[in-house]
């Protein structure tokens, strides 16, 4: 996303709680969804995609979705967004300005 001359990079942070504050079950849902975009690396271990992965955010395990997923894998993006909406999960958008890509 570009705002003026600033390049902004955004991600969605999806928490393991519903909008009304209940903990979402099953507790491993973040790993299950993250594994859908993962692959096996050379070490024969699961490697999560940079576009869809688990991460600690403010001390809580969350699902992180890079907005690039919508472009690179629209079906996966739509699946995750439908999952979030149908289960009423808390989602926040976090954006950073990429200083390296700023024009003069």
Secondary structure, 3 states (H helix, E strand, C coil): CEECCEEEEEEEEEEEEECCCCECCCCCHHHHHHHHCCEECCCCCEECECCEEEEEECCEEEEEEECCHHHHCHHHHHHHHHHHHHHCEEEEEEEEECHHHCCC
